[in-house]
């Protein structure tokens, strides 16, 4: 594996993590808020 290919894979992994982690947190937060709203 060439260094440039390794860098490409790392940037894809880090980019995916930067996108996926906040999305997951946002989804969990919204679902928790929805439960509270529905129970009222």
BELRAHU-V522415 format. One record per residue. RES is the residue in three letters. PHI is phi in whole degrees, 0 to 359 (* if undefined). OMEGA is omega in whole degrees, -180 to 180 (NA if undefined). D_LAST is the distance of its C-alpha to the last C-alpha in Angstrom with 2 decimals. Layout:
[[RES	PHI	OMEGA	D_LAST] [RES	PHI	OMEGA	D_LAST]]
//
This chain:
[[UNK	*	-179	56.62] [UNK	282	179	57.56] [UNK	302	-178	55.98] [UNK	293	178	54.64] [UNK	294	177	52.95] [UNK	298	178	51.43] [UNK	298	179	50.17] [UNK	298	180	48.67] [UNK	298	180	46.81] [UNK	296	-180	45.56] [UNK	294	177	44.37] [UNK	295	180	42.52] [UNK	297	-179	40.86] [UNK	295	178	39.94] [UNK	299	178	38.74] [UNK	298	180	36.59] [UNK	296	-179	35.11] [UNK	297	180	34.47] [UNK	276	-170	32.56] [UNK	287	-174	30.81] [UNK	297	177	29.58] [UNK	297	177	27.59] [UNK	299	180	26.21] [UNK	297	179	25.07] [UNK	298	-180	23.48] [UNK	296	180	21.71] [UNK	297	179	20.47] [UNK	297	-180	19.18] [UNK	299	-179	17.48] [UNK	295	-179	15.81] [UNK	295	177	14.75] [UNK	293	179	13.23] [UNK	296	-180	11.32] [UNK	300	179	10.23] [UNK	301	-179	8.95] [UNK	297	-178	6.75] [UNK	295	-178	5.61] [UNK	293	-176	5.52] [UNK	286	-178	3.82] [UNK	292	NA	0.00]]
//
